[in-house]
Amino acid sequence: MSDRHPGRRSRLLALTAAAAAAGAVAWSLRDLPAAFGRRPDPLDPRVRNSPQFRDGVFHNAPSELARKGAERPDSDAVRRMLFERAGRVPSGPVPMARPEPVEQAAAGVEVVWYGHASALVEVEGSRVLLDPIWSDRCSPAAQVGPKRLHPMPVELTELPPVDAVLISHDHYDHLDMATVKRLVDLQSAPFAVPLGIGGHLRRWGVPEHRIIELDWDETCTLGELTLTLTSAHHFSGRGLTRNTTLWGSWVIAGPSRKVFYTGDSGYFEGYARIGEQHGPFDAALVQVGAYDEAWADIHMTPEDAVRAHQDLRAELMIPVHWCTFNLGIHPWAEPIERLLAEAKQQAVPLAVPRPGQRVDVDSPPELDGWWETVS
């Protein structure tokens, strides 16, 4: 039978398609308000009395070493981010390793790097999980934002029991709502976080007794594990307002051995102070990726990272904050290529594991150039 009203039918199909597309967008954004988290109460005495808090926001410590970055979005950096995309993703599948399940945490110091800044650190029988993000995107929405360049080496359900989940700051590539919600059910460990981030966790259903909020240089003890939040030169924010929560780095200490995690930071005097007060360290997980001159005060270059590692008085260096998400303007493998050159020149011991590869700090794997196959 012929269609007597083809124009009407075309309009109806177009409206149906538009409604379906709008519904798909609305569905993908359904969690957006919750993903933004919750701002802390500025009248909270712990926030209000923090030496880092004034004029309603948190601040970096004064620094003469931190290189000045852009005070507002740098137009050239934005242009390069949008249009200069060559080489910023691997040319093929990222080589990965699947860690064998281990019932007992290492008696020494071992690290499993899962990609970006997510890692499992084992120190003398204790386990801590760093900045876990198991989602496909580091974004407040499930369908938009930077997408993974490789899958997670293990499912979240396959993780062994941990003693603590450590968060360095509240950016989406370090604090992921979906992962936090699943960890509430899958694990019983507390979340140790910088001041203010507890508000996000409470909104996402983390019980109060599993939230530990610390200011810089504050410590919590969990059995034989001692965790200290130390300073970093960065910023925070999950929406349009910045710095309503604190950021930081972590000292992870067992009875006699220690690991340091930088979180995100520009190079600054704090590393030398942390090295003097808390070092030496058996290993340091150091941010090396997503750098640019416009971001010099918030992200270290590979050369900065080596200098920070030396200031910290750390032995083995394990680079993090690269490989997994396309967040920088530089080529995908450039952080490791520059890091290798600088570490060799400065005689800094280095381990560059595949995502999922276990590193025994006392017997680290040899550098095998696995990244070169997909650079």
Buried (B, 14 or more C-beta within 10 A) or exposed (E): EEEEEEEEEEEEEEEEEEEEEEEEEEEEBEBBEBBBBBBBEEEBEBBEEBEBBEEEBBBBBEBEBBBEBBEEEBEEBEEBBEEEEEEBBBEEEBBBBEBEEBEEBBEBBBBBBBBBBBBBBBBBBBBBBBBBBBBBBBBBBBEEBBBBBBBBBBEBEEBBEBBBBBBBBBBBBBBBBBBBBBBBEBBEBBBBBBBBBBBBBBBBEBEEEBBBBBBBBBEBEBEBBBBBBBBBBBBBBBEEEEBBBBBBBBBBBBEEBBBBBBBBBBBBBBBBBBBEEBBEBBBBBBBBBBBBBBBBBBBBBBBBBBBBBBBBBBBBBBBBBBBBBBBBBBBBBBBBBBBBEBBEEEEBBBBBBBBBBBBBBBEBBEEEEBBEEBB
